[in-house]
Amino acid sequence: MRATMQLKVGDPAPDFTLPATGDTAGKGQPQKSISLSDYKGKKNVVLAFVPAAFTPV
């Protein structure tokens, strides 16, 4: 079983790393990763969670 985190509105997001998609994916090269910390202090980031996204309902 995986541990879960309880975040509240306004809490800072924990750092995480995911495989890149789109123009940043490393076309024809090893796939790149992007971390939330890559943007800290540089850009504004909006995180959205959409339960059941891309699944038939």
PyMOL Python script that loads the backbone (N, CA, C, O; Angstrom):
from pymol import cmd

cmd.read_pdbstr("""\
ATOM      1  N   MET A   1       0.842  -1.179   0.000  1.00  0.00           N
ATOM      2  CA  MET A   1       0.000   0.000   0.000  1.00  0.00           C
ATOM      3  C   MET A   1       0.889   1.246   0.000  1.00  0.00           C
ATOM      4  O   MET A   1       1.892   1.300   0.712  1.00  0.00           O
ATOM      5  N   ARG A   2       0.513   2.245  -0.805  1.00  0.00           N
ATOM      6  CA  ARG A   2       1.285   3.478  -0.889  1.00  0.00           C
ATOM      7  C   ARG A   2       0.773   4.484   0.131  1.00  0.00           C
ATOM      8  O   ARG A   2      -0.427   4.573   0.389  1.00  0.00           O
ATOM      9  N   ALA A   3       1.691   5.229   0.699  1.00  0.00           N
ATOM     10  CA  ALA A   3       1.307   6.296   1.622  1.00  0.00           C
ATOM     11  C   ALA A   3       0.714   7.450   0.816  1.00  0.00           C
ATOM     12  O   ALA A   3       1.151   7.721  -0.302  1.00  0.00           O
ATOM     13  N   THR A   4      -0.258   8.112   1.374  1.00  0.00           N
ATOM     14  CA  THR A   4      -0.853   9.266   0.710  1.00  0.00           C
ATOM     15  C   THR A   4      -0.585  10.515   1.529  1.00  0.00           C
ATOM     16  O   THR A   4      -0.368  10.452   2.739  1.00  0.00           O
ATOM     17  N   MET A   5      -0.606  11.644   0.848  1.00  0.00           N
ATOM     18  CA  MET A   5      -0.372  12.925   1.492  1.00  0.00           C
ATOM     19  C   MET A   5      -1.673  13.689   1.568  1.00  0.00           C
ATOM     20  O   MET A   5      -2.450  13.689   0.613  1.00  0.00           O
ATOM     21  N   GLN A   6      -1.916  14.320   2.657  1.00  0.00           N
ATOM     22  CA  GLN A   6      -3.099  15.158   2.800  1.00  0.00           C
ATOM     23  C   GLN A   6      -2.669  16.618   2.633  1.00  0.00           C
ATOM     24  O   GLN A   6      -2.019  17.181   3.514  1.00  0.00           O
ATOM     25  N   LEU A   7      -3.030  17.220   1.515  1.00  0.00           N
ATOM     26  CA  LEU A   7      -2.730  18.623   1.278  1.00  0.00           C
ATOM     27  C   LEU A   7      -3.998  19.437   1.435  1.00  0.00           C
ATOM     28  O   LEU A   7      -5.100  18.973   1.140  1.00  0.00           O
ATOM     29  N   LYS A   8      -3.820  20.655   1.904  1.00  0.00           N
ATOM     30  CA  LYS A   8      -4.945  21.582   2.026  1.00  0.00           C
ATOM     31  C   LYS A   8      -4.738  22.724   1.040  1.00  0.00           C
ATOM     32  O   LYS A   8      -3.620  22.971   0.588  1.00  0.00           O
ATOM     33  N   VAL A   9      -5.814  23.413   0.713  1.00  0.00           N
ATOM     34  CA  VAL A   9      -5.716  24.574  -0.168  1.00  0.00           C
ATOM     35  C   VAL A   9      -4.710  25.542   0.433  1.00  0.00           C
ATOM     36  O   VAL A   9      -4.784  25.879   1.615  1.00  0.00           O
ATOM     37  N   GLY A  10      -3.770  25.985  -0.394  1.00  0.00           N
ATOM     38  CA  GLY A  10      -2.758  26.928   0.055  1.00  0.00           C
ATOM     39  C   GLY A  10      -1.455  26.279   0.492  1.00  0.00           C
ATOM     40  O   GLY A  10      -0.449  26.972   0.647  1.00  0.00           O
ATOM     41  N   ASP A  11      -1.449  24.951   0.699  1.00  0.00           N
ATOM     42  CA  ASP A  11      -0.209  24.261   1.052  1.00  0.00           C
ATOM     43  C   ASP A  11       0.727  24.266  -0.152  1.00  0.00           C
ATOM     44  O   ASP A  11       0.268  24.159  -1.289  1.00  0.00           O
ATOM     45  N   PRO A  12       2.033  24.390   0.082  1.00  0.00           N
ATOM     46  CA  PRO A  12       2.956  24.278  -1.051  1.00  0.00           C
ATOM     47  C   PRO A  12       2.955  22.843  -1.585  1.00  0.00           C
ATOM     48  O   PRO A  12       2.867  21.885  -0.817  1.00  0.00           O
ATOM     49  N   ALA A  13       3.052  22.711  -2.888  1.00  0.00           N
ATOM     50  CA  ALA A  13       3.077  21.380  -3.504  1.00  0.00           C
ATOM     51  C   ALA A  13       4.414  20.716  -3.225  1.00  0.00           C
ATOM     52  O   ALA A  13       5.451  21.376  -3.270  1.00  0.00           O
ATOM     53  N   PRO A  14       4.407  19.421  -2.937  1.00  0.00           N
ATOM     54  CA  PRO A  14       5.685  18.714  -2.767  1.00  0.00           C
ATOM     55  C   PRO A  14       6.377  18.566  -4.118  1.00  0.00           C
ATOM     56  O   PRO A  14       5.720  18.511  -5.158  1.00  0.00           O
ATOM     57  N   ASP A  15       7.694  18.503  -4.096  1.00  0.00           N
ATOM     58  CA  ASP A  15       8.414  18.332  -5.358  1.00  0.00           C
ATOM     59  C   ASP A  15       8.137  16.941  -5.924  1.00  0.00           C
ATOM     60  O   ASP A  15       8.021  15.971  -5.175  1.00  0.00           O
ATOM     61  N   PHE A  16       8.032  16.853  -7.235  1.00  0.00           N
ATOM     62  CA  PHE A  16       7.849  15.571  -7.912  1.00  0.00           C
ATOM     63  C   PHE A  16       8.479  15.656  -9.288  1.00  0.00           C
ATOM     64  O   PHE A  16       8.715  16.745  -9.809  1.00  0.00           O
ATOM     65  N   THR A  17       8.748  14.500  -9.871  1.00  0.00           N
ATOM     66  CA  THR A  17       9.351  14.415 -11.199  1.00  0.00           C
ATOM     67  C   THR A  17       8.499  13.491 -12.054  1.00  0.00           C
ATOM     68  O   THR A  17       8.100  12.413 -11.614  1.00  0.00           O
ATOM     69  N   LEU A  18       8.222  13.925 -13.293  1.00  0.00           N
ATOM     70  CA  LEU A  18       7.414  13.150 -14.239  1.00  0.00           C
ATOM     71  C   LEU A  18       8.097  13.133 -15.603  1.00  0.00           C
ATOM     72  O   LEU A  18       8.904  14.015 -15.897  1.00  0.00           O
ATOM     73  N   PRO A  19       7.784  12.134 -16.449  1.00  0.00           N
ATOM     74  CA  PRO A  19       8.333  12.128 -17.808  1.00  0.00           C
ATOM     75  C   PRO A  19       7.765  13.306 -18.609  1.00  0.00           C
ATOM     76  O   PRO A  19       6.580  13.623 -18.505  1.00  0.00           O
ATOM     77  N   ALA A  20       8.609  13.935 -19.392  1.00  0.00           N
ATOM     78  CA  ALA A  20       8.183  15.072 -20.211  1.00  0.00           C
ATOM     79  C   ALA A  20       7.353  14.589 -21.396  1.00  0.00           C
ATOM     80  O   ALA A  20       7.496  13.455 -21.854  1.00  0.00           O
ATOM     81  N   THR A  21       6.486  15.473 -21.880  1.00  0.00           N
ATOM     82  CA  THR A  21       5.700  15.214 -23.085  1.00  0.00           C
ATOM     83  C   THR A  21       5.820  16.426 -23.999  1.00  0.00           C
ATOM     84  O   THR A  21       6.363  17.456 -23.601  1.00  0.00           O
ATOM     85  N   GLY A  22       5.320  16.307 -25.206  1.00  0.00           N
ATOM     86  CA  GLY A  22       5.325  17.437 -26.129  1.00  0.00           C
ATOM     87  C   GLY A  22       6.728  17.822 -26.573  1.00  0.00           C
ATOM     88  O   GLY A  22       7.584  16.955 -26.745  1.00  0.00           O
ATOM     89  N   ASP A  23       6.969  19.113 -26.759  1.00  0.00           N
ATOM     90  CA  ASP A  23       8.240  19.609 -27.293  1.00  0.00           C
ATOM     91  C   ASP A  23       9.418  19.353 -26.366  1.00  0.00           C
ATOM     92  O   ASP A  23      10.562  19.357 -26.821  1.00  0.00           O
ATOM     93  N   THR A  24       9.174  19.132 -25.085  1.00  0.00           N
ATOM     94  CA  THR A  24      10.264  18.942 -24.131  1.00  0.00           C
ATOM     95  C   THR A  24      10.627  17.480 -23.922  1.00  0.00           C
ATOM     96  O   THR A  24      11.464  17.175 -23.072  1.00  0.00           O
ATOM     97  N   ALA A  25      10.016  16.563 -24.679  1.00  0.00           N
ATOM     98  CA  ALA A  25      10.185  15.128 -24.422  1.00  0.00           C
ATOM     99  C   ALA A  25      11.519  14.562 -24.885  1.00  0.00           C
ATOM    100  O   ALA A  25      11.867  13.456 -24.474  1.00  0.00           O
ATOM    101  N   GLY A  26      12.279  15.257 -25.712  1.00  0.00           N
ATOM    102  CA  GLY A  26      13.572  14.748 -26.182  1.00  0.00           C
ATOM    103  C   GLY A  26      13.437  13.935 -27.450  1.00  0.00           C
ATOM    104  O   GLY A  26      14.000  12.844 -27.545  1.00  0.00           O
ATOM    105  N   LYS A  27      12.714  14.433 -28.413  1.00  0.00           N
ATOM    106  CA  LYS A  27      12.422  13.730 -29.667  1.00  0.00           C
ATOM    107  C   LYS A  27      13.635  12.991 -30.228  1.00  0.00           C
ATOM    108  O   LYS A  27      14.658  13.604 -30.532  1.00  0.00           O
ATOM    109  N   GLY A  28      13.512  11.670 -30.362  1.00  0.00           N
ATOM    110  CA  GLY A  28      14.576  10.858 -30.916  1.00  0.00           C
ATOM    111  C   GLY A  28      15.756  10.656 -29.980  1.00  0.00           C
ATOM    112  O   GLY A  28      16.745  10.028 -30.359  1.00  0.00           O
ATOM    113  N   GLN A  29      15.667  11.167 -28.791  1.00  0.00           N
ATOM    114  CA  GLN A  29      16.721  11.038 -27.791  1.00  0.00           C
ATOM    115  C   GLN A  29      16.110  10.417 -26.535  1.00  0.00           C
ATOM    116  O   GLN A  29      14.900  10.197 -26.481  1.00  0.00           O
ATOM    117  N   PRO A  30      16.932  10.135 -25.530  1.00  0.00           N
ATOM    118  CA  PRO A  30      16.355   9.602 -24.298  1.00  0.00           C
ATOM    119  C   PRO A  30      15.298  10.556 -23.744  1.00  0.00           C
ATOM    120  O   PRO A  30      15.457  11.776 -23.793  1.00  0.00           O
ATOM    121  N   GLN A  31      14.222   9.983 -23.218  1.00  0.00           N
ATOM    122  CA  GLN A  31      13.137  10.810 -22.708  1.00  0.00           C
ATOM    123  C   GLN A  31      13.608  11.628 -21.524  1.00  0.00           C
ATOM    124  O   GLN A  31      14.299  11.120 -20.641  1.00  0.00           O
ATOM    125  N   LYS A  32      13.235  12.888 -21.509  1.00  0.00           N
ATOM    126  CA  LYS A  32      13.610  13.799 -20.434  1.00  0.00           C
ATOM    127  C   LYS A  32      12.579  13.732 -19.321  1.00  0.00           C
ATOM    128  O   LYS A  32      11.457  13.261 -19.511  1.00  0.00           O
ATOM    129  N   SER A  33      12.981  14.207 -18.176  1.00  0.00           N
ATOM    130  CA  SER A  33      12.072  14.327 -17.037  1.00  0.00           C
ATOM    131  C   SER A  33      11.980  15.789 -16.639  1.00  0.00           C
ATOM    132  O   SER A  33      12.908  16.565 -16.866  1.00  0.00           O
ATOM    133  N   ILE A  34      10.872  16.155 -16.053  1.00  0.00           N
ATOM    134  CA  ILE A  34      10.663  17.510 -15.567  1.00  0.00           C
ATOM    135  C   ILE A  34      10.264  17.418 -14.104  1.00  0.00           C
ATOM    136  O   ILE A  34       9.417  16.606 -13.729  1.00  0.00           O
ATOM    137  N   SER A  35      10.881  18.256 -13.283  1.00  0.00           N
ATOM    138  CA  SER A  35      10.554  18.314 -11.863  1.00  0.00           C
ATOM    139  C   SER A  35       9.881  19.639 -11.555  1.00  0.00           C
ATOM    140  O   SER A  35      10.157  20.652 -12.197  1.00  0.00           O
ATOM    141  N   LEU A  36       9.014  19.625 -10.589  1.00  0.00           N
ATOM    142  CA  LEU A  36       8.364  20.870 -10.167  1.00  0.00           C
ATOM    143  C   LEU A  36       9.417  21.870  -9.703  1.00  0.00           C
ATOM    144  O   LEU A  36       9.265  23.073  -9.916  1.00  0.00           O
ATOM    145  N   SER A  37      10.478  21.384  -9.072  1.00  0.00           N
ATOM    146  CA  SER A  37      11.532  22.279  -8.575  1.00  0.00           C
ATOM    147  C   SER A  37      12.262  22.998  -9.714  1.00  0.00           C
ATOM    148  O   SER A  37      12.918  24.011  -9.471  1.00  0.00           O
ATOM    149  N   ASP A  38      12.162  22.496 -10.957  1.00  0.00           N
ATOM    150  CA  ASP A  38      12.774  23.182 -12.108  1.00  0.00           C
ATOM    151  C   ASP A  38      12.191  24.574 -12.296  1.00  0.00           C
ATOM    152  O   ASP A  38      12.846  25.443 -12.871  1.00  0.00           O
ATOM    153  N   TYR A  39      10.976  24.800 -11.821  1.00  0.00           N
ATOM    154  CA  TYR A  39      10.268  26.056 -12.042  1.00  0.00           C
ATOM    155  C   TYR A  39      10.231  26.951 -10.811  1.00  0.00           C
ATOM    156  O   TYR A  39       9.759  28.085 -10.885  1.00  0.00           O
ATOM    157  N   LYS A  40      10.725  26.452  -9.676  1.00  0.00           N
ATOM    158  CA  LYS A  40      10.651  27.218  -8.430  1.00  0.00           C
ATOM    159  C   LYS A  40      11.380  28.549  -8.568  1.00  0.00           C
ATOM    160  O   LYS A  40      12.565  28.588  -8.901  1.00  0.00           O
ATOM    161  N   GLY A  41      10.666  29.633  -8.312  1.00  0.00           N
ATOM    162  CA  GLY A  41      11.233  30.969  -8.397  1.00  0.00           C
ATOM    163  C   GLY A  41      11.388  31.504  -9.805  1.00  0.00           C
ATOM    164  O   GLY A  41      11.869  32.623  -9.989  1.00  0.00           O
ATOM    165  N   LYS A  42      10.984  30.716 -10.821  1.00  0.00           N
ATOM    166  CA  LYS A  42      11.145  31.136 -12.208  1.00  0.00           C
ATOM    167  C   LYS A  42       9.818  31.382 -12.905  1.00  0.00           C
ATOM    168  O   LYS A  42       9.670  32.359 -13.639  1.00  0.00           O
ATOM    169  N   LYS A  43       8.866  30.512 -12.682  1.00  0.00           N
ATOM    170  CA  LYS A  43       7.581  30.583 -13.384  1.00  0.00           C
ATOM    171  C   LYS A  43       6.461  30.260 -12.398  1.00  0.00           C
ATOM    172  O   LYS A  43       6.683  29.601 -11.382  1.00  0.00           O
ATOM    173  N   ASN A  44       5.274  30.725 -12.708  1.00  0.00           N
ATOM    174  CA  ASN A  44       4.101  30.313 -11.948  1.00  0.00           C
ATOM    175  C   ASN A  44       3.620  28.982 -12.514  1.00  0.00           C
ATOM    176  O   ASN A  44       3.624  28.779 -13.728  1.00  0.00           O
ATOM    177  N   VAL A  45       3.209  28.084 -11.638  1.00  0.00           N
ATOM    178  CA  VAL A  45       2.765  26.762 -12.052  1.00  0.00           C
ATOM    179  C   VAL A  45       1.387  26.513 -11.445  1.00  0.00           C
ATOM    180  O   VAL A  45       1.171  26.769 -10.260  1.00  0.00           O
ATOM    181  N   VAL A  46       0.464  26.017 -12.254  1.00  0.00           N
ATOM    182  CA  VAL A  46      -0.866  25.641 -11.776  1.00  0.00           C
ATOM    183  C   VAL A  46      -0.975  24.128 -11.875  1.00  0.00           C
ATOM    184  O   VAL A  46      -0.765  23.553 -12.943  1.00  0.00           O
ATOM    185  N   LEU A  47      -1.303  23.488 -10.760  1.00  0.00           N
ATOM    186  CA  LEU A  47      -1.507  22.044 -10.744  1.00  0.00           C
ATOM    187  C   LEU A  47      -2.999  21.788 -10.641  1.00  0.00           C
ATOM    188  O   LEU A  47      -3.686  22.398  -9.821  1.00  0.00           O
ATOM    189  N   ALA A  48      -3.493  20.897 -11.462  1.00  0.00           N
ATOM    190  CA  ALA A  48      -4.917  20.559 -11.436  1.00  0.00           C
ATOM    191  C   ALA A  48      -5.062  19.047 -11.367  1.00  0.00           C
ATOM    192  O   ALA A  48      -4.339  18.317 -12.044  1.00  0.00           O
ATOM    193  N   PHE A  49      -5.967  18.594 -10.575  1.00  0.00           N
ATOM    194  CA  PHE A  49      -6.269  17.178 -10.466  1.00  0.00           C
ATOM    195  C   PHE A  49      -7.679  16.972 -10.958  1.00  0.00           C
ATOM    196  O   PHE A  49      -8.615  17.584 -10.444  1.00  0.00           O
ATOM    197  N   VAL A  50      -7.845  16.114 -11.951  1.00  0.00           N
ATOM    198  CA  VAL A  50      -9.159  15.837 -12.519  1.00  0.00           C
ATOM    199  C   VAL A  50      -9.444  14.359 -12.356  1.00  0.00           C
ATOM    200  O   VAL A  50      -8.970  13.543 -13.146  1.00  0.00           O
ATOM    201  N   PRO A  51     -10.216  14.004 -11.336  1.00  0.00           N
ATOM    202  CA  PRO A  51     -10.523  12.576 -11.126  1.00  0.00           C
ATOM    203  C   PRO A  51     -11.194  11.984 -12.366  1.00  0.00           C
ATOM    204  O   PRO A  51     -12.062  12.611 -12.974  1.00  0.00           O
ATOM    205  N   ALA A  52     -10.790  10.800 -12.723  1.00  0.00           N
ATOM    206  CA  ALA A  52     -11.374  10.044 -13.834  1.00  0.00           C
ATOM    207  C   ALA A  52     -11.165  10.708 -15.197  1.00  0.00           C
ATOM    208  O   ALA A  52     -11.920  10.442 -16.132  1.00  0.00           O
ATOM    209  N   ALA A  53     -10.167  11.554 -15.318  1.00  0.00           N
ATOM    210  CA  ALA A  53      -9.896  12.185 -16.609  1.00  0.00           C
ATOM    211  C   ALA A  53      -9.520  11.101 -17.639  1.00  0.00           C
ATOM    212  O   ALA A  53      -8.809  10.148 -17.319  1.00  0.00           O
ATOM    213  N   PHE A  54      -9.992  11.260 -18.828  1.00  0.00           N
ATOM    214  CA  PHE A  54      -9.691  10.380 -19.951  1.00  0.00           C
ATOM    215  C   PHE A  54     -10.213   8.952 -19.732  1.00  0.00           C
ATOM    216  O   PHE A  54      -9.674   8.002 -20.298  1.00  0.00           O
ATOM    217  N   THR A  55     -11.236   8.807 -18.931  1.00  0.00           N
ATOM    218  CA  THR A  55     -11.844   7.488 -18.743  1.00  0.00           C
ATOM    219  C   THR A  55     -13.317   7.595 -19.107  1.00  0.00           C
ATOM    220  O   THR A  55     -13.955   8.615 -18.847  1.00  0.00           O
ATOM    221  N   PRO A  56     -13.856   6.539 -19.710  1.00  0.00           N
ATOM    222  CA  PRO A  56     -15.284   6.587 -20.031  1.00  0.00           C
ATOM    223  C   PRO A  56     -16.108   6.572 -18.756  1.00  0.00           C
ATOM    224  O   PRO A  56     -15.777   5.887 -17.788  1.00  0.00           O
ATOM    225  N   VAL A  57     -17.172   7.330 -18.776  1.00  0.00           N
ATOM    226  CA  VAL A  57     -18.039   7.410 -17.594  1.00  0.00           C
ATOM    227  C   VAL A  57     -19.369   6.774 -17.904  1.00  0.00           C
ATOM    228  O   VAL A  57     -20.249   6.734 -17.045  1.00  0.00           O
TER     229      VAL A  57
END
""", "prot")
cmd.dss("prot")
cmd.show_as("cartoon", "prot")
cmd.util.cbc("prot")
cmd.orient("prot")
